[in-house]
Amino acid sequence: MLISKNSIKEAGKKLRDEIETNKDLNLILAFRTNHISIMTTLANTIAKKLPEPQLLSRRLKRLSSIRIKLKRNSGVQLSTMQDIAGLRAVFENKDEVYLFLNAIKKAYKSKKAVLQIIRENDYIKDPKQDGYRSYHLVFEYQGKKEYIKGYKIELQLRTLLQHYWATAIEIMGAIDSTNNIKIGKGSPEIKRFFYLAGLILDDNATSEEKEEFKELDKEYKILNLLGGLNVSYDLVQKNYKPKMKDLFVISLDYQRKKLKISKFDEKDRQDNLSFLGLELDDKRIDSVIINGETITKLKRSYPNYFLDAQNFIKNIQESLSI
């Protein structure tokens, strides 16, 4: 579906100001759905490159996340947002991240490539202020499909340890919205705890910083809090065997600690409207569209939706010998 830049820009403004109409929402939904073909193109390229990622996940940005981003930065426009669609490739260690980075950059170095790299941020060598570590690449579609020309997609490359840290951050924000570090919220103590955790997992923490971390955890019992969480899940169509090209909606009800996974058809209007309803109507439910995987791989790729911080806890404890 061809969508004009001005129309999606205006719909984004209304979404930011919370005055959007059903017409605006349907336009935003179509705009977001248009990104699926770009995700597929990039994922197919990644599948052919070495080293092979330990985990590869795809997602479309949630409506609530889009609204938050538009509200946080008045200079951001929906029509040019770079992470409506995103892929994340997780590797064993930093060496593999940079080997893969060189391979993907080589694959898209030609001026004739349908995807062009327009931005890079190395948050591994230069972490964000909160301790976040990952390598970000932003691509822009410059192929022959006019309806998605100029669309952008973000690829994140990180190590398993960096993935465990980011997962713990998301879980903390999910169970306590006042400590949603991902969007800049959080008490100084919680922020410091996760900043130090990032240093520890990166093997860059001093003995003093490790002791400070232990004291913070002793006082606030954050590892115990994260370790005591779990959810039950319900897979609709249990006999169905997912394929990578299939799409699913994961919906986590934080109050009931219940996870529902259902098949999603981007061409089915009812599926689209149902997903919009989940995003708009119930603030307790966090929903996202993902690519098809087995349940085991889903839990590895999206542990935050299972409230599973066990790998984070295990690696922290091993690093601190506790």
C-alpha atoms as a printed R data frame, in Angstrom:
    type eleno elety resid chain resno      x       y      z
1   ATOM     1    CA   MET     A     1  0.000   0.000  0.000
2   ATOM     2    CA   LEU     A     2  1.459   3.346 -1.090
3   ATOM     3    CA   ILE     A     3  1.240   5.905  1.737
4   ATOM     4    CA   SER     A     4  2.237   9.538  1.292
5   ATOM     5    CA   LYS     A     5  4.898  10.929  3.594
6   ATOM     6    CA   ASN     A     6  2.704  13.877  4.569
7   ATOM     7    CA   SER     A     7 -0.286  11.706  5.514
8   ATOM     8    CA   ILE     A     8  1.760   9.451  7.836
9   ATOM     9    CA   LYS     A     9  3.509  12.516  9.255
10  ATOM    10    CA   GLU     A    10  0.135  14.056 10.164
11  ATOM    11    CA   ALA     A    11 -1.165  10.764 11.604
12  ATOM    12    CA   GLY     A    12  1.977  10.599 13.750
13  ATOM    13    CA   LYS     A    13  1.352  14.097 15.100
14  ATOM    14    CA   LYS     A    14 -2.180  13.120 16.116
15  ATOM    15    CA   LEU     A    15 -0.891   9.926 17.762
16  ATOM    16    CA   ARG     A    16  1.619  11.995 19.777
17  ATOM    17    CA   ASP     A    17 -1.134  14.409 20.884
18  ATOM    18    CA   GLU     A    18 -3.537  11.503 21.614
19  ATOM    19    CA   ILE     A    19 -6.198  12.837 19.228
20  ATOM    20    CA   GLU     A    20 -5.855  10.090 16.618
21  ATOM    21    CA   THR     A    21 -8.932   8.818 14.769
22  ATOM    22    CA   ASN     A    22 -9.633   5.296 13.518
23  ATOM    23    CA   LYS     A    23 -8.596   6.498 10.081
24  ATOM    24    CA   ASP     A    24 -5.239   7.621 11.487
25  ATOM    25    CA   LEU     A    25 -4.734   4.301 13.281
26  ATOM    26    CA   ASN     A    26 -5.487   2.293 10.159
27  ATOM    27    CA   LEU     A    27 -2.988   4.429  8.233
28  ATOM    28    CA   ILE     A    28 -0.315   3.894 10.897
29  ATOM    29    CA   LEU     A    29 -1.044   0.175 10.928
30  ATOM    30    CA   ALA     A    30 -0.642  -0.041  7.149
31  ATOM    31    CA   PHE     A    31  2.580   1.992  7.331
32  ATOM    32    CA   ARG     A    32  3.979  -0.344  9.975
33  ATOM    33    CA   THR     A    33  2.879  -3.458  8.088
34  ATOM    34    CA   ASN     A    34  4.640  -2.183  4.949
35  ATOM    35    CA   HIS     A    35  7.949  -2.636  6.805
36  ATOM    36    CA   ILE     A    36  7.571  -6.425  6.937
37  ATOM    37    CA   SER     A    37  9.019  -6.947  3.447
38  ATOM    38    CA   ILE     A    38 12.154  -4.963  4.404
39  ATOM    39    CA   MET     A    39 12.577  -7.114  7.520
40  ATOM    40    CA   THR     A    40 12.378 -10.211  5.346
41  ATOM    41    CA   THR     A    41 14.986  -8.867  2.909
42  ATOM    42    CA   LEU     A    42 17.473  -8.093  5.674
43  ATOM    43    CA   ALA     A    43 16.791 -11.351  7.535
44  ATOM    44    CA   ASN     A    44 17.464 -13.343  4.359
45  ATOM    45    CA   THR     A    45 20.831 -11.617  3.981
46  ATOM    46    CA   ILE     A    46 21.736 -12.260  7.614
47  ATOM    47    CA   ALA     A    47 20.916 -15.966  7.233
48  ATOM    48    CA   LYS     A    48 23.636 -16.263  4.590
49  ATOM    49    CA   LYS     A    49 26.407 -14.567  6.581
50  ATOM    50    CA   LEU     A    50 28.940 -15.937  9.069
51  ATOM    51    CA   PRO     A    51 29.379 -16.141 11.959
52  ATOM    52    CA   GLU     A    52 25.831 -17.364 12.446
53  ATOM    53    CA   PRO     A    53 23.949 -15.516 15.216
54  ATOM    54    CA   GLN     A    54 23.052 -17.445 18.357
55  ATOM    55    CA   LEU     A    55 19.678 -15.690 18.180
56  ATOM    56    CA   LEU     A    56 17.953 -13.732 15.440
57  ATOM    57    CA   SER     A    57 14.677 -11.955 16.141
58  ATOM    58    CA   ARG     A    58 12.431  -9.562 14.268
59  ATOM    59    CA   ARG     A    59  9.780  -7.211 15.546
60  ATOM    60    CA   LEU     A    60  7.511  -4.324 14.582
61  ATOM    61    CA   LYS     A    61  7.500  -1.410 17.012
62  ATOM    62    CA   ARG     A    62  4.515  -1.340 19.349
63  ATOM    63    CA   LEU     A    63  2.031   1.501 18.989
64  ATOM    64    CA   SER     A    64  2.582   2.481 22.618
65  ATOM    65    CA   SER     A    65  6.349   2.619 22.013
66  ATOM    66    CA   ILE     A    66  5.847   4.743 18.905
67  ATOM    67    CA   ARG     A    67  3.707   7.191 20.888
68  ATOM    68    CA   ILE     A    68  6.256   7.374 23.715
69  ATOM    69    CA   LYS     A    69  9.086   8.070 21.259
70  ATOM    70    CA   LEU     A    70  7.093  10.796 19.506
71  ATOM    71    CA   LYS     A    71  6.234  12.420 22.846
72  ATOM    72    CA   ARG     A    72  9.827  12.245 24.171
73  ATOM    73    CA   ASN     A    73 11.320  13.988 21.167
74  ATOM    74    CA   SER     A    74  9.289  16.607 19.332
75  ATOM    75    CA   GLY     A    75 11.844  16.532 16.500
76  ATOM    76    CA   VAL     A    76 11.045  12.902 15.643
77  ATOM    77    CA   GLN     A    77  8.458  12.282 12.929
78  ATOM    78    CA   LEU     A    78  6.678   8.999 12.332
79  ATOM    79    CA   SER     A    79  7.363   9.228  8.595
80  ATOM    80    CA   THR     A    80 11.133   9.122  9.149
81  ATOM    81    CA   MET     A    81 11.348   6.959 12.282
82  ATOM    82    CA   GLN     A    82 14.238   4.529 11.852
83  ATOM    83    CA   ASP     A    83 13.118   1.657 14.075
84  ATOM    84    CA   ILE     A    84  9.489   0.958 13.137
85  ATOM    85    CA   ALA     A    85 10.922  -2.394 12.065
86  ATOM    86    CA   GLY     A    86 13.908  -3.968 13.774
87  ATOM    87    CA   LEU     A    87 16.099  -7.023 13.747
88  ATOM    88    CA   ARG     A    88 18.385  -8.183 16.532
89  ATOM    89    CA   ALA     A    89 21.273 -10.586 16.030
90  ATOM    90    CA   VAL     A    90 22.902 -11.965 19.170
91  ATOM    91    CA   PHE     A    91 26.389 -13.510 19.156
92  ATOM    92    CA   GLU     A    92 28.579 -15.455 21.543
93  ATOM    93    CA   ASN     A    93 31.100 -12.649 22.073
94  ATOM    94    CA   LYS     A    94 32.340  -9.270 20.818
95  ATOM    95    CA   ASP     A    95 34.741 -10.790 18.282
96  ATOM    96    CA   GLU     A    96 31.813 -12.480 16.538
97  ATOM    97    CA   VAL     A    97 29.816  -9.235 16.587
98  ATOM    98    CA   TYR     A    98 32.542  -7.360 14.720
99  ATOM    99    CA   LEU     A    99 33.218 -10.236 12.308
100 ATOM   100    CA   PHE     A   100 29.546 -10.280 11.401
101 ATOM   101    CA   LEU     A   101 29.477  -6.479 11.184
102 ATOM   102    CA   ASN     A   102 32.216  -6.558  8.543
103 ATOM   103    CA   ALA     A   103 30.334  -9.255  6.610
104 ATOM   104    CA   ILE     A   104 27.019  -7.370  6.570
105 ATOM   105    CA   LYS     A   105 28.694  -4.093  5.593
106 ATOM   106    CA   LYS     A   106 30.462  -5.855  2.748
107 ATOM   107    CA   ALA     A   107 27.147  -7.306  1.562
108 ATOM   108    CA   TYR     A   108 25.598  -3.842  1.289
109 ATOM   109    CA   LYS     A   109 28.586  -1.768  0.143
110 ATOM   110    CA   SER     A   110 27.378  -1.614 -3.486
111 ATOM   111    CA   LYS     A   111 25.518   1.560 -4.471
112 ATOM   112    CA   LYS     A   112 23.046  -0.743 -6.264
113 ATOM   113    CA   ALA     A   113 22.078  -2.642 -3.102
114 ATOM   114    CA   VAL     A   114 18.378  -2.331 -2.224
115 ATOM   115    CA   LEU     A   115 19.319  -1.492  1.368
116 ATOM   116    CA   GLN     A   116 21.883   1.224  2.083
117 ATOM   117    CA   ILE     A   117 23.528   1.768  5.464
118 ATOM   118    CA   ILE     A   118 22.832   5.372  6.444
119 ATOM   119    CA   ARG     A   119 23.799   5.393 10.127
120 ATOM   120    CA   GLU     A   120 25.987   3.472 12.588
121 ATOM   121    CA   ASN     A   121 26.347   3.703 16.370
122 ATOM   122    CA   ASP     A   122 28.862   1.614 18.290
123 ATOM   123    CA   TYR     A   123 27.410   1.435 21.794
124 ATOM   124    CA   ILE     A   124 29.711  -1.509 22.564
125 ATOM   125    CA   LYS     A   125 32.885   0.554 22.490
126 ATOM   126    CA   ASP     A   126 31.046   3.657 23.692
127 ATOM   127    CA   PRO     A   127 28.117   2.512 25.906
128 ATOM   128    CA   LYS     A   128 25.137   4.756 26.590
129 ATOM   129    CA   GLN     A   129 24.984   6.599 29.895
130 ATOM   130    CA   ASP     A   130 22.709   3.943 31.428
131 ATOM   131    CA   GLY     A   131 25.147   1.138 30.503
132 ATOM   132    CA   TYR     A   132 23.397  -0.065 27.330
133 ATOM   133    CA   ARG     A   133 25.711  -1.908 24.912
134 ATOM   134    CA   SER     A   134 24.955  -2.863 21.321
135 ATOM   135    CA   TYR     A   135 25.977  -2.017 17.766
136 ATOM   136    CA   HIS     A   136 23.254  -0.288 15.754
137 ATOM   137    CA   LEU     A   137 22.994  -0.109 11.973
138 ATOM   138    CA   VAL     A   138 20.216   1.813 10.231
139 ATOM   139    CA   PHE     A   139 19.342   0.847  6.655
140 ATOM   140    CA   GLU     A   140 17.225   2.714  4.130
141 ATOM   141    CA   TYR     A   141 15.339   0.926  1.358
142 ATOM   142    CA   GLN     A   142 16.373   2.217 -2.082
143 ATOM   143    CA   GLY     A   143 15.078  -0.623 -4.257
144 ATOM   144    CA   LYS     A   144 12.389  -0.722 -6.937
145 ATOM   145    CA   LYS     A   145  9.318  -1.100 -4.694
146 ATOM   146    CA   GLU     A   146  7.944   2.444 -4.710
147 ATOM   147    CA   TYR     A   147  5.553   1.927 -1.792
148 ATOM   148    CA   ILE     A   148  8.450   1.347  0.639
149 ATOM   149    CA   LYS     A   149 11.145   3.536 -0.936
150 ATOM   150    CA   GLY     A   150 12.881   5.559  1.776
151 ATOM   151    CA   TYR     A   151 11.632   3.289  4.588
152 ATOM   152    CA   LYS     A   152 14.177   2.574  7.311
153 ATOM   153    CA   ILE     A   153 14.997  -0.454  9.434
154 ATOM   154    CA   GLU     A   154 17.327  -0.896 12.398
155 ATOM   155    CA   LEU     A   155 19.649  -3.846 12.988
156 ATOM   156    CA   GLN     A   156 21.068  -4.376 16.480
157 ATOM   157    CA   LEU     A   157 24.119  -6.562 17.041
158 ATOM   158    CA   ARG     A   158 25.009  -7.608 20.582
159 ATOM   159    CA   THR     A   159 26.588 -10.368 22.639
160 ATOM   160    CA   LEU     A   160 24.646 -12.871 24.736
161 ATOM   161    CA   LEU     A   161 25.713 -11.095 27.934
162 ATOM   162    CA   GLN     A   162 24.565  -7.751 26.552
163 ATOM   163    CA   HIS     A   163 21.272  -9.425 25.596
164 ATOM   164    CA   TYR     A   164 20.810 -10.765 29.134
165 ATOM   165    CA   TRP     A   165 21.441  -7.285 30.572
166 ATOM   166    CA   ALA     A   166 18.950  -5.625 28.195
167 ATOM   167    CA   THR     A   167 16.379  -8.317 29.002
168 ATOM   168    CA   ALA     A   168 16.691  -7.658 32.733
169 ATOM   169    CA   ILE     A   169 16.227  -3.927 32.090
170 ATOM   170    CA   GLU     A   170 13.013  -4.580 30.138
171 ATOM   171    CA   ILE     A   171 11.655  -6.933 32.790
172 ATOM   172    CA   MET     A   172 12.363  -4.380 35.529
173 ATOM   173    CA   GLY     A   173 10.478  -1.738 33.570
174 ATOM   174    CA   ALA     A   174  7.608  -4.125 32.900
175 ATOM   175    CA   ILE     A   175  6.995  -4.993 36.542
176 ATOM   176    CA   ASP     A   176  7.610  -1.444 37.811
177 ATOM   177    CA   SER     A   177  6.913   1.364 35.339
178 ATOM   178    CA   THR     A   178  8.615   3.886 37.638
179 ATOM   179    CA   ASN     A   179 11.898   2.052 36.995
180 ATOM   180    CA   ASN     A   180 11.661   1.838 33.202
181 ATOM   181    CA   ILE     A   181 15.319   2.611 32.560
182 ATOM   182    CA   LYS     A   182 14.896   2.000 28.840
183 ATOM   183    CA   ILE     A   183 12.975   5.283 28.529
184 ATOM   184    CA   GLY     A   184 15.025   7.163 31.113
185 ATOM   185    CA   LYS     A   185 12.918   6.498 34.221
186 ATOM   186    CA   GLY     A   186 14.167   4.986 37.462
187 ATOM   187    CA   SER     A   187 15.439   5.743 40.942
188 ATOM   188    CA   PRO     A   188 19.155   6.593 41.231
189 ATOM   189    CA   GLU     A   189 19.747   3.324 43.094
190 ATOM   190    CA   ILE     A   190 18.106   1.112 40.447
191 ATOM   191    CA   LYS     A   191 19.870   2.962 37.644
192 ATOM   192    CA   ARG     A   192 23.190   2.543 39.428
193 ATOM   193    CA   PHE     A   193 22.507  -1.163 40.030
194 ATOM   194    CA   PHE     A   194 22.033  -1.871 36.322
195 ATOM   195    CA   TYR     A   195 24.898   0.399 35.272
196 ATOM   196    CA   LEU     A   196 27.216  -1.588 37.542
197 ATOM   197    CA   ALA     A   197 25.696  -4.850 36.283
198 ATOM   198    CA   GLY     A   198 26.659  -3.799 32.763
199 ATOM   199    CA   LEU     A   199 30.254  -3.212 33.854
200 ATOM   200    CA   ILE     A   200 30.365  -6.576 35.633
201 ATOM   201    CA   LEU     A   201 29.048  -8.502 32.623
202 ATOM   202    CA   ASP     A   202 31.501  -6.619 30.392
203 ATOM   203    CA   ASP     A   203 34.326  -7.647 32.764
204 ATOM   204    CA   ASN     A   204 35.207  -3.995 33.351
205 ATOM   205    CA   ALA     A   205 34.099  -3.502 36.954
206 ATOM   206    CA   THR     A   206 36.638  -2.662 39.648
207 ATOM   207    CA   SER     A   207 36.604  -4.496 42.990
208 ATOM   208    CA   GLU     A   208 35.065  -1.374 44.563
209 ATOM   209    CA   GLU     A   209 32.293  -1.311 41.961
210 ATOM   210    CA   LYS     A   210 31.577  -4.997 42.533
211 ATOM   211    CA   GLU     A   211 31.238  -4.391 46.256
212 ATOM   212    CA   GLU     A   212 28.959  -1.419 45.603
213 ATOM   213    CA   PHE     A   213 26.779  -3.647 43.421
214 ATOM   214    CA   LYS     A   214 26.554  -6.278 46.172
215 ATOM   215    CA   GLU     A   215 25.525  -3.644 48.706
216 ATOM   216    CA   LEU     A   216 22.820  -2.283 46.414
217 ATOM   217    CA   ASP     A   217 21.459  -5.774 45.814
218 ATOM   218    CA   LYS     A   218 21.587  -6.560 49.532
219 ATOM   219    CA   GLU     A   219 19.508  -3.471 50.289
220 ATOM   220    CA   TYR     A   220 17.027  -3.590 47.403
221 ATOM   221    CA   LYS     A   221 17.001  -7.370 46.702
222 ATOM   222    CA   ILE     A   222 16.760  -6.825 42.949
223 ATOM   223    CA   LEU     A   223 18.190 -10.214 41.948
224 ATOM   224    CA   ASN     A   224 15.662 -11.943 44.208
225 ATOM   225    CA   LEU     A   225 12.852  -9.888 42.675
226 ATOM   226    CA   LEU     A   226 13.894 -10.759 39.123
227 ATOM   227    CA   GLY     A   227 14.486 -14.402 40.005
228 ATOM   228    CA   GLY     A   228 11.018 -14.909 41.455
229 ATOM   229    CA   LEU     A   229  9.120 -14.091 38.268
230 ATOM   230    CA   ASN     A   230  7.604 -16.513 35.774
231 ATOM   231    CA   VAL     A   231  4.645 -16.744 33.439
232 ATOM   232    CA   SER     A   232  2.459 -19.458 32.007
233 ATOM   233    CA   TYR     A   233  1.797 -19.381 28.290
234 ATOM   234    CA   ASP     A   234 -0.926 -20.438 25.924
235 ATOM   235    CA   LEU     A   235 -0.054 -21.147 22.298
236 ATOM   236    CA   VAL     A   236 -3.070 -20.881 20.052
237 ATOM   237    CA   GLN     A   237 -3.140 -23.698 17.461
238 ATOM   238    CA   LYS     A   238 -0.833 -25.914 19.527
239 ATOM   239    CA   ASN     A   239 -0.362 -28.466 16.756
240 ATOM   240    CA   TYR     A   240  0.795 -25.782 14.341
241 ATOM   241    CA   LYS     A   241  4.499 -25.877 13.468
242 ATOM   242    CA   PRO     A   242  5.765 -22.301 13.021
243 ATOM   243    CA   LYS     A   243  7.911 -21.287 10.057
244 ATOM   244    CA   MET     A   244 10.349 -18.371 10.004
245 ATOM   245    CA   LYS     A   245  8.162 -16.477  7.508
246 ATOM   246    CA   ASP     A   246  5.107 -16.722  9.787
247 ATOM   247    CA   LEU     A   247  4.119 -13.900 12.103
248 ATOM   248    CA   PHE     A   248  2.780 -14.187 15.635
249 ATOM   249    CA   VAL     A   249  1.446 -11.842 18.277
250 ATOM   250    CA   ILE     A   250  2.890 -12.281 21.772
251 ATOM   251    CA   SER     A   251  0.699 -10.672 24.439
252 ATOM   252    CA   LEU     A   252  1.844 -10.540 28.067
253 ATOM   253    CA   ASP     A   253 -0.673  -9.719 30.791
254 ATOM   254    CA   TYR     A   254  1.515  -8.435 33.640
255 ATOM   255    CA   GLN     A   255 -1.160  -8.690 36.330
256 ATOM   256    CA   ARG     A   256 -2.144 -12.278 35.570
257 ATOM   257    CA   LYS     A   257  1.402 -13.254 34.467
258 ATOM   258    CA   LYS     A   258 -0.167 -14.917 31.452
259 ATOM   259    CA   LEU     A   259  1.392 -15.056 28.003
260 ATOM   260    CA   LYS     A   260 -0.688 -15.672 24.888
261 ATOM   261    CA   ILE     A   261  0.870 -16.485 21.513
262 ATOM   262    CA   SER     A   262 -1.347 -16.416 18.433
263 ATOM   263    CA   LYS     A   263 -0.801 -16.542 14.697
264 ATOM   264    CA   PHE     A   264 -1.046 -13.205 12.875
265 ATOM   265    CA   ASP     A   265 -1.919 -12.544  9.241
266 ATOM   266    CA   GLU     A   266 -0.824  -9.068  8.167
267 ATOM   267    CA   LYS     A   267 -3.314  -9.236  5.252
268 ATOM   268    CA   ASP     A   268 -6.261 -10.066  7.509
269 ATOM   269    CA   ARG     A   269 -8.099  -6.887  8.488
270 ATOM   270    CA   GLN     A   270 -9.630  -8.507 11.578
271 ATOM   271    CA   ASP     A   271 -6.210  -9.626 12.847
272 ATOM   272    CA   ASN     A   272 -4.907  -6.083 12.369
273 ATOM   273    CA   LEU     A   273 -7.842  -4.504 14.182
274 ATOM   274    CA   SER     A   274 -7.556  -7.032 17.029
275 ATOM   275    CA   PHE     A   275 -3.875  -6.230 17.452
276 ATOM   276    CA   LEU     A   276 -4.597  -2.503 17.490
277 ATOM   277    CA   GLY     A   277 -7.189  -3.164 20.188
278 ATOM   278    CA   LEU     A   278 -4.596  -4.930 22.335
279 ATOM   279    CA   GLU     A   279 -2.206  -2.009 21.967
280 ATOM   280    CA   LEU     A   280 -4.756   0.687 22.657
281 ATOM   281    CA   ASP     A   281 -7.301  -0.647 25.113
282 ATOM   282    CA   ASP     A   282 -5.448  -2.451 27.894
283 ATOM   283    CA   LYS     A   283 -2.404  -0.819 29.456
284 ATOM   284    CA   ARG     A   284 -1.687  -3.968 31.463
285 ATOM   285    CA   ILE     A   285 -1.060  -5.981 28.307
286 ATOM   286    CA   ASP     A   286  2.158  -5.662 26.318
287 ATOM   287    CA   SER     A   287  1.881  -6.999 22.766
288 ATOM   288    CA   VAL     A   288  4.323  -7.291 19.891
289 ATOM   289    CA   ILE     A   289  4.363  -8.862 16.421
290 ATOM   290    CA   ILE     A   290  7.258 -11.269 15.911
291 ATOM   291    CA   ASN     A   291  8.432 -13.822 13.354
292 ATOM   292    CA   GLY     A   292  7.585 -17.502 13.753
293 ATOM   293    CA   GLU     A   293  9.797 -19.696 15.929
294 ATOM   294    CA   THR     A   294  9.510 -22.735 18.135
295 ATOM   295    CA   ILE     A   295  8.509 -22.019 21.722
296 ATOM   296    CA   THR     A   296 12.052 -22.820 22.879
297 ATOM   297    CA   LYS     A   297 13.536 -20.253 20.505
298 ATOM   298    CA   LEU     A   298 10.836 -17.744 21.377
299 ATOM   299    CA   LYS     A   299 11.860 -17.910 25.018
300 ATOM   300    CA   ARG     A   300 15.519 -17.444 24.119
301 ATOM   301    CA   SER     A   301 14.802 -14.550 21.751
302 ATOM   302    CA   TYR     A   302 12.182 -12.798 23.887
303 ATOM   303    CA   PRO     A   303 12.881 -13.769 27.526
304 ATOM   304    CA   ASN     A   304 11.398 -10.457 28.699
305 ATOM   305    CA   TYR     A   305  7.952 -11.663 27.569
306 ATOM   306    CA   PHE     A   306  8.392 -14.747 29.767
307 ATOM   307    CA   LEU     A   307  9.677 -12.543 32.645
308 ATOM   308    CA   ASP     A   308 12.781 -14.740 32.530
309 ATOM   309    CA   ALA     A   309 15.928 -13.082 33.901
310 ATOM   310    CA   GLN     A   310 17.664 -16.324 34.911
311 ATOM   311    CA   ASN     A   311 20.588 -15.965 32.493
312 ATOM   312    CA   PHE     A   312 21.226 -12.430 33.721
313 ATOM   313    CA   ILE     A   313 21.205 -13.583 37.343
314 ATOM   314    CA   LYS     A   314 23.367 -16.643 36.665
315 ATOM   315    CA   ASN     A   315 26.079 -14.697 34.854
316 ATOM   316    CA   ILE     A   316 26.123 -11.923 37.455
317 ATOM   317    CA   GLN     A   317 26.502 -14.463 40.253
318 ATOM   318    CA   GLU     A   318 29.245 -16.319 38.384
319 ATOM   319    CA   SER     A   319 31.126 -13.059 37.764
320 ATOM   320    CA   LEU     A   320 30.891 -12.167 41.449
321 ATOM   321    CA   SER     A   321 31.466 -15.741 42.685
322 ATOM   322    CA   ILE     A   322 28.273 -15.718 44.781
